[in-house]
Amino acid sequence: MTYRCRSEIQRVETDVLAIHCSDYRFQAGLREFLDEGLKLQASYDALVVPGGPQCLVELGTLPKFSWASRKWARLLVRLHSLKRLVLIAHQDCGWYRWLEESQPAQLPVRQRQEADLRTARRVAGDLGSGLAIEMYYAGWDDGGIVTLDAVPP
């Protein structure tokens, strides 16, 4: 099978890396937010993994996850001369449900996610000098529409 896309290859340089979860329920909303909300117009690198930015946070029992994720992120920052990092966590994340089963935390899930965003922000300082870092939390409203809120440092 050959599929011919309507899209052309992106030839504009980017300076942004977005790290977010792979949960299918949020993909359209996250792309819309990145393209229109942040005005990136599909011009960003993406690291999309279960748990999103939590991949940068070292877990005692899973150190290879954060090691590999940091290597990938550092590679993208260096190869593409990235200057901006967008970290997005989200409501009802399956990765965090799994974490709660294997590594219970003292915090409610959203607080744990926001704490992990802040830890990922600190860790991301080692990815490249002068990297501007933004943090967001995605959820949905009563009508099922995806919403994103900035998370303060």
C-alpha positions in Angstrom: 0.0 0.0 0.0 1.1 3.5 -0.8 -0.6 6.5 0.8 0.1 10.0 -0.6 -0.5 12.7 2.1 -2.0 16.1 1.4 0.7 17.5 3.6 4.1 18.6 2.4 7.3 18.2 4.4 7.8 20.9 6.9 10.7 23.0 5.7 10.6 25.8 8.3 13.1 25.4 11.2 11.7 25.0 14.7 13.0 25.9 18.1 10.4 24.0 20.1 10.2 20.6 21.7 6.8 19.5 23.0 6.7 16.5 25.4 3.3 15.1 26.1 1.4 11.8 26.7 0.5 9.4 24.0 -3.1 9.0 25.2 -5.3 9.0 22.0 -8.1 10.9 23.7 -6.0 14.1 23.8 -4.0 14.0 20.6 -6.4 16.2 18.5 -6.7 18.7 21.4 -3.0 18.9 22.1 -2.2 19.4 18.4 -4.8 22.2 18.3 -3.3 23.8 21.4 0.2 23.6 20.1 -0.7 24.8 16.5 -3.3 27.4 17.4 -3.0 28.2 21.1 0.8 28.5 21.1 0.8 29.5 17.4 3.4 26.9 16.5 1.6 25.8 13.3 2.9 22.2 13.3 6.5 23.5 13.6 7.7 21.7 16.7 9.5 18.5 17.6 7.5 16.1 19.7 8.4 13.4 22.3 5.2 11.5 22.8 5.3 8.8 25.4 3.0 7.4 28.1 3.0 9.8 31.0 4.4 12.6 28.9 6.9 14.8 30.8 7.0 12.3 33.6 9.5 10.5 31.4 12.2 13.0 32.4 11.6 12.3 36.1 13.7 9.4 37.5 11.7 6.7 39.2 13.7 4.5 41.6 12.4 1.3 40.1 12.5 2.4 36.4 15.7 4.5 36.0 16.2 3.5 32.3 12.9 5.2 31.3 14.2 8.7 32.4 17.7 7.9 31.1 16.5 7.2 27.6 14.0 10.0 27.6 16.7 12.5 28.7 19.0 11.2 26.0 16.3 11.6 23.3 15.3 15.1 24.5 19.0 16.2 24.7 19.6 14.9 21.2 16.7 16.8 19.8 17.6 20.0 21.6 21.2 19.8 20.4 20.5 18.7 16.8 17.8 21.2 16.1 19.1 24.0 18.3 15.9 24.1 20.3 15.2 27.0 22.6 11.8 26.3 24.0 10.3 23.3 25.8 6.6 22.7 26.3 5.6 20.1 28.9 2.0 18.9 29.0 0.5 16.5 31.6 -3.2 15.5 31.5 -6.2 14.4 33.5 -7.0 10.7 33.9 -3.6 9.6 32.7 -3.2 5.8 32.6 0.5 6.0 33.3 -0.2 7.7 36.6 -2.9 5.1 37.4 -0.3 2.5 36.8 2.3 4.4 38.9 -0.2 4.6 41.8 -0.6 0.8 41.7 3.2 0.2 41.7 4.5 3.3 43.5 1.8 4.9 45.7 2.3 8.6 46.4 1.2 10.8 49.3 -0.3 13.3 46.9 -3.5 13.3 44.9 -2.8 12.4 41.2 -3.1 16.0 39.8 -0.8 17.3 42.5 1.7 14.5 41.8 1.5 15.3 38.1 2.2 19.0 38.8 5.1 18.1 41.1 6.5 15.9 38.4 6.1 18.7 35.8 8.2 21.0 38.1 10.8 18.2 38.6 10.9 17.7 34.8 11.4 21.5 34.4 14.4 21.3 36.8 15.8 18.3 35.0 15.3 19.9 31.6 17.8 22.6 32.6 20.4 20.0 31.8 19.1 19.4 28.3 20.5 22.7 26.9 21.5 26.1 28.1 18.9 28.9 28.0 15.9 26.6 27.3 12.6 28.4 28.0 10.3 25.9 29.7 6.5 26.1 29.8 4.2 23.7 31.7 0.5 22.9 31.1 -2.2 20.6 32.4 -4.8 19.3 30.0 -8.2 18.2 31.0 -11.8 18.4 29.7 -14.8 20.5 30.6 -18.4 19.4 31.3 -19.0 19.3 27.5 -16.0 17.1 26.9 -13.9 19.8 25.3 -10.2 19.6 25.9 -8.9 22.5 28.0 -5.3 23.5 29.0 -4.2 25.5 32.0 -0.7 26.9 32.5 1.0 25.4 35.6 3.1 27.9 37.5 6.7 27.1 38.3 
